[in-house]
C-alpha cells in the first residue's frame, strides 16, 4: 500500500452492515408487497432459508441471489444496493425501522422501533410503545443474551419465569434473556420504554 493509500480515509461501510441493511430493505419490501417468505421464494427461485437469513442480516448472499430476490420483488437490483451505500450512524426519529415480533405493531399491541442503524452490532436498542391492556404471555420470549429496559412513561409489567415485576416511569430492569419473559401494560395509557438486548435477537 502506498503512503497515499494509507492516508486516505476508508469510509466504505462494513460488509456485515451492508448485508444487514439490504436484509431489512428486502423484508420491508416483501411485506409491502404482501408476500410471504414462501411466495418470494417461488417468485425468485431462492430458498426460503436463504431469504430468511438475508432478511435477518445473516450469511453472505451472492450477487446472483440478490438479483433473483430483487426480480422476485419486481424491483431493480440497484434499489437494494443504493440503500446499502447510504448507511448512517444516525437514526432519525421519523426514520426508525419497525420490527415485527410475534405479529406486533398492531393498533392494540406493541410497537417496536429500532434505535440502532442495523442489527449486526453487539446491541439491539428498541423504542417500545405498549398499548393499554396488551400482553405477550401467549408467546413468551426466550433466547440467549441479556436485556435491559427502562420505562419512560406509563406502567409496564415484566414477567420473568412467571414472576411479575411492575415498572413505572424511571424504573429499570436487567435480566438474562434465557429466562422465559413476557410483558403487559396494566395501565390505561400507552407505556413507552427503551429496551436494550445483547446480542441482537431479531
C-alpha positions in Angstrom: 0.0 0.0 0.0 1.4 3.4 -0.9 1.7 6.3 1.5 -1.1 8.0 -0.3 -3.4 4.9 0.1 -2.5 4.6 3.8 -3.5 8.2 4.4 -6.8 8.0 2.6 -9.8 7.6 4.9 -11.7 4.3 4.5 -15.3 5.3 4.6 -16.6 2.2 3.0 -19.4 0.5 5.0 -18.6 -2.7 6.8 -19.8 -5.8 4.8 -21.9 -7.1 7.7 -23.6 -3.7 8.0 -24.3 -3.7 4.2 -25.8 -7.2 4.4 -28.0 -6.2 7.4 -29.2 -3.1 5.7 -30.1 -4.9 2.5 -31.9 -7.6 4.5 -34.0 -5.0 6.3 -34.9 -3.4 3.0 -35.8 -6.8 1.5 -38.1 -7.6 4.4 -39.8 -4.2 4.3 -40.4 -4.5 0.5 -41.6 -8.1 0.9 -44.2 -7.0 3.5 -45.1 -4.0 1.4 -45.8 -6.4 -1.5 -47.8 -8.6 0.9 -45.6 -11.6 0.1 -44.8 -14.5 2.5 -41.3 -16.0 2.5 -42.6 -19.0 0.6 -44.2 -16.8 -2.1 -41.0 -14.7 -2.5 -39.0 -17.9 -2.7 -41.2 -19.3 -5.5 -41.1 -16.0 -7.4 -37.3 -15.6 -7.1 -36.0 -19.1 -7.1 -34.1 -18.5 -3.9 -34.6 -20.9 -1.0 -36.8 -19.8 1.9 -33.8 -20.4 4.3 -31.5 -18.1 2.4 -34.1 -15.3 2.1 -34.8 -15.6 5.9 -31.1 -15.4 6.6 -30.6 -12.4 4.4 -33.6 -10.6 6.0 -32.0 -11.2 9.4 -28.7 -9.8 8.2 -27.0 -13.2 8.4 -24.8 -15.0 5.9 -23.1 -13.7 2.8 -25.5 -13.8 -0.1 -24.1 -13.8 -3.6 -24.9 -11.0 -6.0 -26.8 -13.5 -8.2 -29.1 -14.4 -5.2 -29.7 -10.7 -4.6 -30.6 -10.2 -8.2 -33.0 -13.1 -8.1 -34.6 -11.7 -4.9 -34.9 -8.3 -6.5 -36.6 -9.8 -9.5 -39.0 -11.7 -7.2 -39.9 -8.3 -5.6 -40.2 -6.8 -9.0 -37.7 -4.1 -8.3 -34.3 -3.3 -9.9 -31.2 -4.6 -8.0 -29.9 -1.1 -7.9 -32.6 -0.1 -5.5 -31.3 -2.6 -2.9 -27.6 -1.6 -3.4 -28.3 2.1 -3.4 -29.9 1.8 0.0 -26.9 -0.2 1.3 -24.5 2.5 0.3 -26.2 5.1 2.4 -25.9 3.7 5.9 -25.6 6.4 8.6 -24.7 6.0 12.2 -27.6 8.4 13.0 -31.2 7.1 13.2 -33.7 10.0 12.8 -36.9 9.8 14.9 -39.1 9.7 11.8 -36.9 7.1 10.0 -36.8 4.3 12.6 -37.3 0.8 11.2 -40.3 -1.0 12.6 -39.6 -4.6 13.8 -42.2 -7.3 13.9 -42.2 -9.6 17.0 -44.9 -12.2 17.2 -47.2 -10.2 14.9 -46.6 -7.0 16.8 -47.1 -3.4 15.6 -50.9 -3.7 15.7 -53.1 -0.9 16.8 -53.8 -2.7 20.2 -50.3 -4.3 20.7 -46.7 -3.4 20.9 -44.7 -1.2 18.5 -41.0 -1.8 18.3 -38.8 0.8 16.6 -35.1 0.1 16.0 -32.9 2.8 17.5 -29.7 1.3 16.2 -28.9 1.6 12.4 -28.7 -2.2 12.0 -29.0 -5.5 13.9 -25.4 -6.6 13.3 -23.7 -4.9 16.2 -23.4 -6.0 19.8 -26.5 -4.2 20.8 -30.1 -4.1 19.7 -31.8 -1.0 21.1 -35.6 -0.6 20.8 -38.1 2.1 21.4 -41.2 0.2 22.6 -44.8 1.5 22.9 -47.2 -0.9 24.5 -50.9 -0.2 24.3 -53.2 -0.4 27.4 -54.3 -4.0 28.2 -51.8 -5.6 25.8 -49.7 -8.6 27.0 -47.5 -11.1 25.3 -48.0 -14.0 27.7 -49.3 -16.2 24.9 -45.9 -16.1 23.1 -43.2 -15.7 25.8 -39.7 -14.7 24.6 -36.7 -16.9 25.3 -33.2 -16.6 23.7 -29.5 -16.2 24.5 -28.2 -12.9 25.8 -29.1 -10.2 28.3 -31.6 -7.4 28.4 -32.0 -4.1 30.0 -35.2 -2.0 29.9 -36.2 1.4 31.3 -39.8 2.8 31.3 -40.1 6.4 30.2 -43.9 6.8 30.7 -46.8 4.7 31.8 -46.7 1.3 33.6 -45.2 -1.9 32.3 -45.2 -5.4 33.8 -42.2 -7.6 33.1 -42.7 -11.2 33.8 -39.6 -13.4 34.4 -40.5 -17.0 34.5 -43.9 -16.1 35.7 -42.8 -13.6 38.4 -44.2 -10.1 37.8 -42.1 -7.0 38.1 -44.1 -3.8 37.8 -42.1 -0.9 36.4 -43.3 2.8 36.4 -41.7 5.8 34.8 -37.9 5.9 35.6 -37.8 2.3 36.8 -35.4 -0.1 35.0 -34.7 -3.8 34.9 -31.9 -6.2 33.8 -32.2 -9.9 33.3 -30.9 -12.9 31.3 -32.8 -13.4 28.1 -32.7 -17.2 28.6 -35.4 -16.8 31.3 -38.9 -17.1 29.7 -40.2 -13.5 29.7 -43.2 -11.5 28.6 -44.7 -8.1 29.0 -48.0 -6.5 29.8 -49.4 -3.0 30.1 -51.9 -3.0 33.1 -52.5 0.8 32.8 -55.0 2.9 31.0 -52.4 4.7 28.8 -49.7 3.6 26.4 -46.4 2.7 28.1 -43.2 3.9 26.4 -39.9 2.2 27.2 -36.4 1.7 25.8 -35.1 -1.9 25.6 -31.5 -2.9 25.1 -30.8 -6.5 24.0 -27.4 -8.1 23.6 -26.7 -9.8 21.3 -29.5 -8.8 18.9 -32.3 -11.4 18.9 -34.4 -10.3 15.9 
